[in-house]
């Protein structure tokens, strides 16, 4: 059986930010805006992030602020309002 990585996953060190937005949905978005999505719960956002980043939990960062999904560009790097998921 051949393992196939998702096409959006270009590097093992890809950082994915997750957090709950102002409408109560969970956002998962790659740091450069290459991929992302909205989810009804944290578990699904983390599952998606792990799938997209090649199963590297150390590169998933949970934001304390309310991120909004923006597929047009980068999410600004947060200062002290983050914590690692793994």
Secondary structure, 3 states (H helix, E strand, C coil): CCCCCCCCCCCCCCCEEEEECCCCCEEEEECCCCCEEEECCHHHHHHHHHHHCCCCHHHEEEECCCCCCCCCCCCCCCCCCEEECC
